[in-house]
């Protein structure tokens, strides 16, 4: 049994704690919150033996072998460093850090300490996406000609939603960090590396009410992102992300090749894991739904679909810990996602295309 400490109690309480408690090889033994009373209350309500307002004290506990971090992005680097320096395994939420240099440092530290670190890139573990990946690898579409991705949500559409860290660029907020970090990972996973990109980021809701002062406060993060990527193999990829629209089709990936078309998509507004289906067609034939085989289906469904996918991430991580073997996704994949985000901001600032170095080149610099 692997003893897990939880740092980050928003998403941590909704997904991480139930996910770890459901996994047969992990046990939640400690919880961190900067407010000791909240830490104790969370520990009590989930039957967790230890609670602390000091991460250093948490990682010093002998029964803690691994730590999951789901705090806001601006806290990731320092917290992850504390965990890794203590020689504990790490599960980190995305976006990995505030920039790719920090992510690279964490990756190198994890390697030096011989611990297993992973990033919660859930889409790699969703049944429909796994089928989609298999069909792509079996050359269902043939030679790629065009990739079109729309990820459109309404989580920030309500103008009365108060200002918080998500509204602050320096804290890692914005739709690019929230959704783009996932999209950049699955683009790399499904289609390979990117050689250049062009990004336009905009803010549809430029101010929100500060919950502390009650006054209007400027938002300096993106809630719309329009990106054009050119893959290393030359394929164009159009990526549209929004957190402020009421769209019927929330998350849709269309792939067109010389031999066929493949689509994975969901219309589920409430749950971004459940509801995905896969369709395919060959030239001249109608688009037809492709059934997801039983071997890929989640063995158990949760009301919050994110738990189902998270348990599979944990499973991969546990296997890596048991075998003492680096897994995918690791912090290496986290670096690449972060690098593409950094370059998207650079492209937007310059209003021009920017070249993307290979991950190997970035790691060796």
N, C-alpha and C positions, 0 to 999 in steps of 0.2 A: 504493500500500500504506500502510495506517494503522498506525503503531507504537503498540502497546498496552503499558501497564504494569499489572501485577496487584498489587493490595493486598488481602490476605485469602486465606489459602492452605488453608482447610478446604474449603468449597464451591468456592473458587477453583480448587483442584487437581482436584476431581471434575468440575466443570462449566465454569468460565470458561476455564481454559487449553485443554482439548480443544476447546471451542466456538470460541474465537478461532483456534486452530491449524487448524481445519477450514474456516474461512471464507476464501474466496479473496482478500478485500481487507484482511484484518487479519493482523498479525504480532506475536507477543508478544516484546517486546524487553527487558523488565525485570520484575523481581519484587521486592516489598518484604516483609520480615518483620522484626519487632522484634528477632529473634535472627539476627545476621548469618550464623552457621553454617547455620541452617535455610534462610535465604534462598539461600545459595550451593548447598546440597544440592538444593533445589527447582529452581533455575536449571540446575544440571548435569543433573538427571534429565529435564528437559524441553527441553534445548538452548536455553536462554534466555541471551542474551549478558551482561546486567547483573543484578547482585543487590546490594541495599542494605538497611541497617536505618534509613535516613533517607528518609522520603517526600519531603521538600524536595529532597534530592539527586536522587531519581528524577524528579520533575517538571521539574527543571532540565535533564535530558538532552534535547538537541535532537531525538534520534530518537523521543522519546516525544511523540506528538500527543494521546493519549487515555489515560484511566486507568479501570480497573474496580475498584470497591470492594465486597468481600464480607466485610468484617470484622463482628464483633458490632455491634449498633445503636448502642451508646453511643460508638463511635468514628467513626460516620459523619459527624457535623456538622463536626468539626475537620478530618478528612481530606478531605472533599469541599470544604471552604473552601480548603484548601491547593492542591488540584487546580484549582479554578475561578479562584483569584487568579493562578495561573500561566498562565491562558489556555488550559488544556487541556480537551478534551471529557471528559464524565463519564458512566460507566454505574454506577449505584448499586443495590445490593441493597435489598430491602424488609426491615423497615419503614424508611422514608426516614430518620427521625431519632428523637429522643426526644420531640419535640413539634412541633406544626404551625407554631409561630413560627420555629423553627430551619429547618424545611422551606421556609417562605416566604422566609426570608433567602437560602437557597441558590438558590432559583428566581430571585429578583431579581438575585443576583450573576451567575448564568449568563447572564441576559438582558443585563446591563450589559457583560459580557465578550464577548458575541457568540459563545458556545460552545454546543454541542448537548449537552444533558444528558437522560438517560433513566433510568427505573427499571425493574427487571427484573420486570415484571408478566407472567409467562409465559402465563397462561391466555388472554389475548387472541390467542395465536399457536398454540393447540392445535387441530388439525383439527376435532374434534367440537364444540368451543366456537365455532369460527368458523361452522360450519353452524348451530348453535343460534342464534347472533346473527343470521345471515341470515334464518332462519325467523321469528324474532321481528320483525325489521324488515319482513318481508313480511306481517305481521299474521296469522300462522298461528293464534295463540290469540285474536285479537280484543282486546276490552277486558279489561285485566288485572283479576283479582278476588283472587288470592292467590298469593304466592310462598313456597315452603318450601325451605330449604336445610339440609342436614346435612353437616357435614365432620367425620368421626369417625375418629381414628387412634390408634395405640398406641405412637407414638414415645417417649412418656414414661411408659408404663404400668408398666415394670419398676421396682419400688421400689429395686432395688440400683443403678440408674443414678446416678452421682455428682452432687453439687451442682456447678453451673457457672454461668456468667453468665445462662443461661436461667432460673435459679431466683431471679434478682435483678431486681426491678422497676426499680430505678434504672439498670440496664444495658440496659433495653429487652427483658427476657425475657418469657416467657409465651406461651400459645397465641394470645391476641388479636394480639400483635405478629407471631408467626410465620405464622399462618393467616388471622387476621382482616384483616390488611393486604391480602392477596390478595382476600379475599371482598369487602371494602369497595370495592376497585377494580373488580372485575367487576360488582358490583351497579350501580355508577355507570355503567359502560360499557354494560351490557345494558338497564338499566331507568330510568336517569336519577337525578337527585339525591334525597337524603333530606331530609325536613322536620323529623322528630323521631325520637328513639330512646329505648329503655329497655333497660338492660343489667344482668344479674346475673352476676358473675364469681366463681368459687369455686376452691378448691385441694383436690384429692382426696388428694394426697400432700404433707403439710405439712412434711416434713423429709427431707433426703437426706444421705448421708455426704460430708463435705468430703474431697476426695482428698489435700489437703495435711496436715491435722491428724488425719484418720481419725475425727473426731468428728461427731456428728449436727448438722446446721446447718439452721436454719429456711428454708423456701421461702416467699417473699412474692409469687410471681407466680401468675397464673391458669393452670389446666390444663383448666378447663371454662368455657365462655362461652355464656350463653343471652341472645339479643338479639331484641328486637322493634323493627322499623323501620317507619315510615310514610313512604312515598315522597312526593315533591312532588305526584304525581298522585292521592294518597290511597290507593294500593294498600298493604295490609299485607304485611310480609315477616318471616317467622320464620327466624332464623338460629341453629343449634345447632352449637357447635364443641367438640371435645374432643381432647386429645392423650393420653388415658389409658384409652381403651376398645378392646376387641377387637371391632370391628364388621364384619359381612360386607359391608355397603354402605359404602364409605369416604367417597365424596364424591358427593352427589346434589343436584341442583337441579330442583325441580318448579315449573312455572308453569301456572296455571289461569286461563283467560279465558272469555268468553261464547261463543267460537267453537271452542275446542279446548284441548288440554293438550299441553305440551311438557316433556320430561325429558332432562337430560344427566346421566350418572352413570357411576361406575366402581367395580368391586369389586376392583381391583388393590391389594393391601396393600403391595407392595414399591415401586411406581413411581407417583407421583401424576400423571404426564403420560400414559403409555400406558394403554390399557384403557378410555378413555371411549367411550361409545356414546350415540346419540340415539334417543329414541322420541317418537311423537306419536299423538294420536287426536282425532277430532272427536266431538261428542256422540252417544252411542248406538253408537259403533264401538269395536272393541278397540284397545288400545294396541299399536302396531306399530313395529318398529325402522325408522329412516330411514337409508338407506345414505349414508355420507360420500362426496361426489364426489371423483374422483381429483385434481382441481385443488387440493384443500385438503390432501391427504395429504402427510406429510413425505416429501421425496425420498429421504432416507436415515434409517434407524432406528439408534439407538445403544442399547447394553445399558442405559444410564442415559438414560431418556426425557427427562430435564431438558435434556440437551445438544441434542436435536432442537429443542425449543421455544426454548432460549437462542439458538441460531444465528439463528432468525427475529427475535428481539429485536435481535441484533447487526446483522442485515441492515437493519432499519428505521433503526437508529442510524447506520449507515454511509451510508445514503441521505440522512439529514438532514445529516450532516457534509459530504458531497459537494455538496449543494445549498445548504448554509448556511441551513437552514430548520428551524424548530422542529417536532418530530415528536410523535406520540402513541403510547405514553405518554411524557410529559416529567415534569419535577419538579412541574409543575402538578397532574398526576394524583396524584403522591406526596403533595402537600400535602393533597388531599381525603381520601385514605385515612388519613393521619395525623390529620387533624381529627376524623374519625369515631371513631378510636381514643381520642383525647383525651377526646371527649365521652362515650364509653362508660365510661371510668374515672370521669368526673364523675357520670354517671347512677348508676353502681354505688355510689359514695360517698354520694350524696344519696338513694339508693333511690327515684328518681323519674324521670319522663320529662324529657328536655332537648331544647330546640329546636336545630336545626342551621341555621346561617346559610348562605346561598348562597356558593359559592366566590368569586364576584365581590365580595360584601360583605366576606368575610374578607380578600381580597387588598387591598381599598381601605382597610382600617382601619389 
